[in-house]
Amino acid sequence: MTVQKAKSAPRREILEGRYVRLEPLERRHGPDLVALSLMPGEPERYRWLTKPAPESLADMDAWIDKANAGADLYVAVIDRRSGKAVGHQGWLRIRPEHGSIEIGGVYWGLPMARTALATEAFYLFARHAFDDLDYRRFEWKCNDRNEGSKAAATRFGFTFEGVFRQDMIVKGENRDTAWFSMLDSEWPPLRAEYERWLAPENFDAAGRQKTRLARR
């Protein structure tokens, strides 16, 4: 049986959600992102990223320019209530010829922690990959020591596939890479659960969830 390719690579376009908006990453997002990186405790959120926490706007601008010059496609996560950039994430390993794509380079700042913003930012990528662009495979990878990222992958509905030992050297340290995937055949029930969980009636007046996102 002939397997269809994905329609195309993602383009530099806006993806709108109820809580967040994903915009192509530009220098204008830099002031918000560097301000977040200087908050107490925030540099630790860069612990597992391949880049260090920016210490100045010049650092952030340089990274944005480098990111936009590469093969990956990064977006800023905008909190629709405040209008501020509160994180970024990217399309990596973009292979429409194989119908495979990865979400990576994920930095979700403290304002996104334990809120609907992070879940919707992920959901918008998954929905766009599967429903709009017809990808067959959606990937999540992380340092095998990053227990938080592995827990997030499981919560989001990914399947653990294994560990690539001594896969990379990051910040002078060995990185064993944990691989996770989600397939197009698995997406419809996951999409329904995301839409249920993200509905306004699932949150109280303080923005706390009433029910958890169900795992498969």
Secondary structure, 3 states (H helix, E strand, C coil): CCCCCCCCCCCCCCEECCCEEEEECCHHHHHHHHHHHCCCCHHHHHCCCCCCCCCCHHHHHHHHHHHHHCCCEEEEEEECCCCCEEEEEEEEEEECCCCEEEEEEEEECHHHCCCHHHHHHHHHHHHHHHHHCCCCEEEEEEECCCHHHHHHHHHHCCEEEEEEEEEEEECCEEEEEEEEEEEHHHHHHHHHHHHHHHCHHHECCCCCECCCCCCC
